Amino acid sequence: MKRLKLSATIPVYNSGEILLGTYENVKAGLGKITKDYEILFRNDGSTDNSQNVLEKIAKKDRRVKIFSNPNHGLGFVLRKLFKAASGDFVIYMDADAYLSFDLGVLPKLLDRMKNTDVVIAARYKMGKVPLYRLVSSMTYRLINRLLFDIDVDDTGSGFVVFRKKALDAVELSSNGFEIHIELLTKLKKAGFRVAEMPVEYTHWRHGSFRVLKHGPATLINTIKIWLRG
């Protein structure tokens, strides 16, 4: 029987203060499931000590691979990470995921993969989300349903499991936070199945996404995806 291989893909932007915790928690979570795993970090032009922390982690753990590039945005980073991943299942996790999600739910997410191609750890039914984020997310969700007929509540979750073959089957081009909806729409068109699993979530306010800073550009780029068809 083939041994399960997992790839954890983690975008990094000015996350130096939490990266050691990210690594330790992800390593512990994956190690309970399989011995065949890799952890891929990609530094998106951080201006703090993120690169130094990553290099120290990679030096002591051969399962860790690090990549870096000038600041191009989440979409660019995820596209590169997904290409580099070699596991049967690819887990996308924000660097701060361990501060917001209980990573102990990973076995349940993987078990759900028996009858789907993507499982999203959905935040809004069991999570503690600030009102301003809840309202903006609900609005964006409605827009996505109107534009793309996407029946997904949490399109921007920072904790998602994919079949590698599903990721390999779609060609992505987004560089920003709109990568989430581009990926979901293209997976849907390609016939892949997407499921959501409500999980407990506690908002960590130091995440990289800012509604007022990034929200307008994300909406504009989402509409461009729709116009391109």
N, C-alpha and C positions, 0 to 999 in steps of 0.2 A: 504494500500500500504506500502510495506516495506521501511523503511527509509534507505537511502544510507549511508554506513559506509566507511570511508576512512582511510587508514593507510599510513602515511608518514614515510619512512625508510631512515635514514641519517647516513652514515658512518662518523666517526670522527677520524682524526689523526692530532695532533698538530694544532687544529683549535680554540684554546681558545680565541684568539682576535676577532673572528667573530661569535662565537656561539650564543651570545645573539641576534645578528642581524638575524642569521639563525632562531632561535626560533620565534622571533617576526614576521618575514615576513612569515614564514610557517604557524604559527597560524592564522595570519590575512587572508591569502589566503584560508585556509581550512574553516575558520569560515564563509566566505562569501558563501560557497557552502552547508555546512551541519553542524549541531551541533553534529553529531555523528562521531567523528574522534579521532585518536590517533597519537602521534608523538613519534617515536622510534629512539633513538640515540644509537649507539654502538661505544664505544671508543676502538680503536685498538692500545692499548699500548702507548698512547701519553706521551711525556716527558715534555710537558708544563702544563699549568693550566686547560686543557680541562676538566678533571674529576671534578675538583672543580666547574667549571662553570656549568657543567651538573647537578651536585647535587643540586646547588642552584635553577636552573630552575625547576627541578623535584619536589623540595620541595614546590614550590608555584603553581604548575599546575598538577592536578591529571591525565590529559590526556597525560602527558609526561612519558615515560618509558625509563630508561637508563640501558645499559648493558656495560660490559667491558671485555676485554681479553688482554693477552700479544700480542705483535705485530705479526700478522699472515698474513696480507695482505687484500686487498679489497675483494677478492673472498670469503675468510673465513667469513668476516664481513657481506657481503651481504647474504650469505647462511643462517647465523644465523638470520639476520633481517627478511628475507622472511619467515622463519619458524615461527617466533614470531608474525608476523603481523596477525591481525584478521579481517581486513576490507574486503569488497567485491572487492575493488580496492586497489592496493598497488602502492604507488608512491615512486619511488627511486629518491632521490635528493642528490647530493653532498652537503656538508656543505656550500660550497661557491656558490651554485646555484643562490641564490638571488642576488649575485653580478654580475652574467653573463647573466642570463635569466630574462625576465619579468614574474614573477610568476602569473601575471594576465591572462596568456594564459591557466592556468590550466582548467578553465571551457570548453574551446575549445578542449583541449586534451581529457577531459572526455566525451564530446559530440561525439567525433570521436570514442569513445569506443563502441558506439551503434552497429557498424558493424565490429569490430575487437577485438582482444584479447590483443594486445600490441600497444601502441602509443609512438613513440620516438620523442622527441623534437630535430629536426635535425638542426645542427648549420651551415652547410656549404653553403647554398643557400642565407641566409639572414644575416649571422653572420659576425662579424669582427674578423677574425682568423689570427694570424701571419703566414707569409709565411712558416716558418720552420715546424709549426704544420700542416699547410694545406698539404704540400708535404708529410710529414710522414703519415698523415692520409689517403691521397689518395693512397699511396703505400700499406698500410695495407689493405685498402678496396679492392684493386685489388687482393691481395693475398687471402683474404677471399672469393672473388668471384670465384677464380680459384680452391681453395681447397674445398669449401663447397657449391658453387652455391648459396650464400646468396646475395640477391638483396637489401642490406641495405647500404645506404651511410654513416650513422653516427653510427657505431657499438659501439662507446665508449661514447655516450652521457651521461651526468650526470643528466638527467632529463627525466624519462621514467615512463609511467603508465602501469601497468599490471592488468589483471584479476587475482585474487587470485587463482582461480581454475586452471589457466594455470601454475602458479608457483608451485602449489602443485602437478602437474602432471609430473614434470621432476625432476630427481635426479642429483644434481650438485656436483662437486668435486674440482673445481679449487680454489686456494687460492689467485692468483694474478689478475692482470688486464685482463687476458685472460678470466675471468669469463663472460665477455660480449659476446664473440663469442661462448663460450660453451653454454650459455643460449639460444642464438638465434638459434643455430644449433639444439639443442634438442627440442625447441619449434616448429621449422619447421618440424622435424621428427614426432612429436606428432600430427601434423595437426593444430596447432594454427596459427592464422593470425597475421601478424606484419605489421604495417603501420608507416609511418614517416610523421611528420608535420613540415615544415620549420618554424623556429621561429627566432626572432631577438636575437642576441647573441653578447656579448662583452667579449673578452678573459680577464680573471683575472690571472695574471702571477704567483700568489702565490699558485696555486693548487698543489696537491701532486704528480701528474704524471710528470715525466721528461723524455723527449724523449731518451736522451743518457743513462740515468740511468736505466729506466724501459723498454725501447723499445726492446732491444735485448732479454731479458728474456721473455717478452710478446710474441714475435715472435716465440721463441723456444717452448714455452708452447702451442702456437696455433698449431704449426706443430705436437706436441705430441697428441693434441686432434684429429687432422685429422688422425694420424696413428692409434689411438685407434678405429677409425671408429664410 
